[in-house]
Amino acid sequence: MPQLNPDPWFFILVFSWLVFLLVLPPKVMAHSFPNDPAPQSVKKTKADSWNWPWH
């Protein structure tokens, strides 16, 4: 039964895992988004307290 012969399929398995582990991660990590959000100022605004009369 030829499908029980692991010789060609093992090579395909190993080669595909090498592609997934060695080739693709640097390509994915090098991707940058074109509209990267700019960080806003870290200065906090002072919240004014309410001066409403409580009736």
Buried (B, 14 or more C-beta within 10 A) or exposed (E): EEEEEEEEEEEEEEEEEEEEEEEEEEEEEEEEEEEEEEEEEEEEEEEEEEEEEEE
